Amino acid sequence: MTNRRQVLGLAAALGIAPLAQAQMPRELKIVTSHLPPLVLENSAQPGALMELVQLLCERLRLMPDIDFVPWPRAIFLASKMPATAIFPLTRNPQRENQFRWLAPLYEEHYVFLARHGSSFDLKRPKEMLGQRIALLRGAGQASIMREMGYTKLVESASIDEVHRFLLGGMADAAFGERNIIRASLRSRGQEKDFGQSAPVRTTTAWLAGSLDFSDKDAARYQRAMARMQADGSAQRILKRYGLDEEA
């Protein structure tokens, strides 16, 4: 009878990992940025999508290392480093083949933001194509803006910088996710100083991974997220942050 050593030797020769090794969870790095109320750094509450991702990993029996970095660097790390995931990443055609799409997290509603009295008419955004639009560098909004015909894009490193560009006159309006914009204005006490357009685009934010994640990996993540939706746990998390209802 072939003994265990011979079996392992044959497996190694054929490039087959032993079963016990194959079942061991691999290391997982997750990168993200401070994007309240979706993701919060150094806060008593972690943010709605952070809680979703943490619960998802718990369901999958993973203990990820989650790191906050500037958004452009998060994009770079997740696209270049192995076993690295990122959230919340907008799924669009330009990114489709750059990442493995692990689990849908949240429906994003994109709006324009402008100071009252600005030259940007929030009721007629399609007529404002020549205006300067501030947005996060590396975010999916840039491709949406170009698709809609906006060419004067003022990219920023953070949400704080977007506001500085608006207040300093370096941009006429900003474009971003509705709840992120609202949370940013609320934190500054500036809700009465700015207006918002109606949503002009709806997309889905995902937990996405580097391409070394397999299709089977993605299927496992998506099944776990589907169960979280089915048992109501995902909706309860969003509701705690006021993200479960259309505004």
C-alpha positions as CSV (number, residue, x, y, z in Angstrom):
1,M,0.0,0.0,0.0
2,T,1.3,3.4,-0.9
3,N,2.2,5.3,2.3
4,R,1.6,8.9,3.2
5,R,5.1,10.0,2.2
6,Q,4.7,8.5,-1.2
7,V,1.3,10.2,-1.7
8,L,2.8,13.6,-0.7
9,G,5.7,13.0,-3.0
10,L,3.5,12.2,-5.9
11,A,1.3,15.2,-5.2
12,A,4.3,17.5,-5.1
13,A,5.6,16.0,-8.4
14,L,2.2,16.7,-10.0
15,G,2.0,20.2,-8.5
16,I,-1.0,19.2,-6.3
17,A,-1.3,20.7,-2.8
18,P,-2.2,18.3,0.0
19,L,-5.8,18.6,1.0
20,A,-5.1,20.0,4.5
21,Q,-2.9,22.7,3.0
22,A,-5.4,23.5,0.2
23,Q,-8.1,24.1,2.9
24,M,-6.1,26.5,4.9
25,P,-7.4,30.1,4.6
26,R,-4.9,32.3,2.8
27,E,-3.8,35.7,4.1
28,L,-6.1,38.5,3.1
29,K,-5.3,42.2,3.0
30,I,-8.1,44.7,2.6
31,V,-7.5,48.4,1.7
32,T,-10.0,51.2,2.0
33,S,-10.2,55.0,2.7
34,H,-12.1,57.2,5.1
35,L,-15.4,57.7,3.3
36,P,-18.1,58.5,5.9
37,P,-20.7,57.3,6.5
38,L,-19.7,54.2,4.4
39,V,-16.2,53.7,5.9
40,L,-15.0,55.5,9.1
41,E,-11.4,55.7,10.4
42,N,-10.7,56.4,14.1
43,S,-14.4,56.5,15.0
44,A,-16.6,54.8,17.5
45,Q,-18.6,53.4,14.6
46,P,-16.7,51.7,11.7
47,G,-19.2,52.7,9.0
48,A,-21.9,50.8,7.2
49,L,-19.8,49.1,4.5
50,M,-17.0,48.4,7.0
51,E,-19.5,46.5,9.1
52,L,-20.8,44.7,6.0
53,V,-17.3,43.6,5.0
54,Q,-16.4,42.6,8.6
55,L,-19.5,40.4,8.8
56,L,-18.9,38.9,5.4
57,C,-15.4,37.9,6.4
58,E,-16.7,36.5,9.7
59,R,-19.2,34.4,7.7
60,L,-16.3,33.1,5.5
61,R,-14.1,32.5,8.6
62,L,-11.5,35.0,7.5
63,M,-9.6,37.4,9.7
64,P,-8.5,40.1,7.2
65,D,-5.9,42.8,7.8
66,I,-7.8,46.0,7.0
67,D,-5.7,49.1,6.2
68,F,-6.7,52.7,5.6
69,V,-4.7,54.4,2.8
70,P,-5.4,57.3,0.4
71,W,-7.8,56.2,-2.3
72,P,-5.4,56.3,-5.2
73,R,-3.0,54.1,-3.3
74,A,-5.8,51.7,-2.4
75,I,-6.6,51.3,-6.1
76,F,-2.9,50.7,-6.9
77,L,-2.4,48.1,-4.1
78,A,-5.6,46.1,-5.0
79,S,-4.7,46.0,-8.7
80,K,-1.0,45.1,-8.2
81,M,-0.6,43.2,-4.9
82,P,-1.6,39.5,-4.5
83,A,-4.4,38.5,-2.0
84,T,-5.5,42.1,-1.7
85,A,-9.1,43.4,-1.7
86,I,-10.6,46.9,-1.8
87,F,-13.9,48.5,-1.0
88,P,-16.1,50.3,-1.8
89,L,-15.1,50.1,-5.5
90,T,-17.5,51.2,-8.3
91,R,-17.8,48.5,-10.9
92,N,-17.6,49.9,-14.4
93,P,-16.5,48.7,-17.9
94,Q,-13.0,50.3,-17.5
95,R,-12.3,48.3,-14.4
96,E,-14.0,45.1,-15.3
97,N,-10.9,43.1,-16.2
98,Q,-8.6,44.7,-13.6
99,F,-10.2,43.2,-10.5
100,R,-12.0,40.1,-9.3
101,W,-15.5,41.2,-8.3
102,L,-16.1,39.5,-4.9
103,A,-19.4,40.8,-3.5
104,P,-21.8,43.7,-4.2
105,L,-22.2,45.9,-1.1
106,Y,-24.2,49.1,-1.8
107,E,-26.1,51.0,-4.4
108,E,-24.4,54.3,-5.0
109,H,-26.4,57.4,-6.1
110,Y,-24.2,60.1,-7.6
111,V,-25.1,63.8,-7.5
112,F,-23.6,67.2,-8.1
113,L,-22.8,69.6,-5.3
114,A,-22.4,73.3,-5.6
115,R,-22.4,76.4,-3.3
116,H,-25.5,78.5,-3.4
117,G,-25.0,81.3,-5.9
118,S,-22.5,79.2,-7.9
119,S,-22.4,79.4,-11.7
120,F,-23.3,75.7,-11.8
121,D,-27.0,75.2,-12.2
122,L,-27.9,72.1,-10.3
123,K,-31.3,71.8,-12.0
124,R,-29.7,71.7,-15.5
125,P,-26.4,69.8,-15.1
126,K,-26.4,68.6,-18.7
127,E,-26.0,72.3,-19.7
128,M,-23.0,72.7,-17.5
129,L,-20.4,70.7,-19.5
130,G,-17.9,73.6,-19.5
131,Q,-17.8,73.9,-15.7
132,R,-15.0,72.7,-13.5
133,I,-15.9,69.5,-11.6
134,A,-14.1,68.4,-8.4
135,L,-13.9,64.7,-7.6
136,L,-11.8,62.1,-5.9
137,R,-8.6,61.0,-7.8
138,G,-8.8,57.4,-8.9
139,A,-12.5,57.1,-8.3
140,G,-15.0,55.8,-10.8
141,Q,-16.7,59.2,-11.0
142,A,-14.1,60.3,-13.6
143,S,-15.3,57.8,-16.2
144,I,-18.9,58.8,-15.5
145,M,-18.1,62.5,-16.0
146,R,-16.2,61.9,-19.3
147,E,-19.0,59.7,-20.5
148,M,-21.5,62.5,-19.8
149,G,-19.3,65.0,-21.6
150,Y,-17.5,66.9,-18.8
151,T,-13.9,67.5,-19.6
152,K,-12.7,70.0,-16.9
153,L,-12.1,67.6,-14.1
154,V,-10.3,68.7,-10.9
155,E,-9.1,65.6,-9.2
156,S,-8.4,65.7,-5.4
157,A,-6.7,63.3,-3.0
158,S,-9.5,63.4,-0.4
159,I,-13.1,64.5,0.4
160,D,-11.5,67.4,2.4
161,E,-9.6,68.6,-0.6
162,V,-12.8,68.5,-2.7
163,H,-14.3,71.0,-0.3
164,R,-11.2,73.1,-0.3
165,F,-11.4,73.3,-4.1
166,L,-15.1,74.4,-3.9
167,L,-14.5,77.0,-1.2
168,G,-11.3,78.3,-2.8
169,G,-12.9,78.8,-6.2
170,M,-10.8,76.1,-8.0
171,A,-13.9,74.1,-8.9
172,D,-17.5,75.2,-9.8
173,A,-19.1,72.0,-8.5
174,A,-18.3,68.6,-7.1
175,F,-19.5,65.2,-8.2
176,G,-19.8,62.3,-5.7
177,E,-21.9,59.7,-3.9
178,R,-24.9,61.3,-2.3
179,N,-24.5,59.9,1.3
180,I,-20.8,60.7,1.4
181,I,-21.5,64.2,0.3
182,R,-24.2,64.7,2.9
183,A,-22.1,63.3,5.7
184,S,-19.2,65.6,4.7
185,L,-21.4,68.7,4.7
186,R,-23.0,67.7,8.0
187,S,-19.7,67.2,9.7
188,R,-18.7,70.8,8.6
189,G,-22.0,72.4,9.5
190,Q,-22.3,73.5,5.9
191,E,-25.6,71.8,4.8
192,K,-27.3,75.2,4.3
193,D,-24.4,76.6,2.2
194,F,-24.6,74.0,-0.5
195,G,-27.2,72.5,-2.8
196,Q,-27.3,69.1,-4.5
197,S,-28.7,67.9,-7.8
198,A,-31.1,65.0,-8.2
199,P,-29.1,61.7,-8.7
200,V,-27.7,61.5,-12.2
201,R,-26.3,58.0,-12.1
202,T,-26.7,54.9,-9.9
203,T,-24.0,52.2,-9.7
204,T,-23.0,49.4,-7.4
205,A,-20.1,49.5,-4.9
206,W,-18.3,46.2,-4.6
207,L,-15.7,44.4,-2.5
208,A,-13.2,43.7,-5.2
209,G,-10.0,41.8,-5.2
210,S,-6.7,41.3,-7.0
211,L,-6.9,38.9,-10.0
212,D,-5.3,36.0,-8.1
213,F,-8.7,35.5,-6.4
214,S,-10.3,32.7,-8.4
215,D,-13.8,32.5,-9.8
216,K,-14.5,30.0,-7.0
217,D,-13.4,32.5,-4.4
218,A,-15.7,35.1,-5.9
219,A,-18.6,32.6,-5.9
220,R,-18.0,31.9,-2.2
221,Y,-18.0,35.6,-1.3
222,Q,-21.2,36.2,-3.3
223,R,-23.0,33.3,-1.8
224,A,-22.2,34.6,1.7
225,M,-23.4,38.1,0.8
226,A,-26.6,36.6,-0.7
227,R,-27.2,34.8,2.6
228,M,-26.6,38.1,4.5
229,Q,-29.3,39.7,2.3
230,A,-31.7,36.8,2.7
231,D,-31.5,36.8,6.5
232,G,-31.8,40.6,6.8
233,S,-28.4,41.2,8.4
234,A,-27.1,43.4,5.6
235,Q,-30.2,45.5,5.6
236,R,-30.0,46.0,9.4
237,I,-26.5,47.3,9.1
238,L,-27.5,49.8,6.4
239,K,-30.5,50.9,8.4
240,R,-28.4,51.8,11.5
241,Y,-26.6,54.3,9.3
242,G,-29.8,55.6,7.6
243,L,-28.8,54.0,4.2
244,D,-31.7,51.7,3.7
245,E,-34.2,54.1,2.3
246,E,-34.2,56.4,-0.7
247,A,-33.9,60.0,0.2
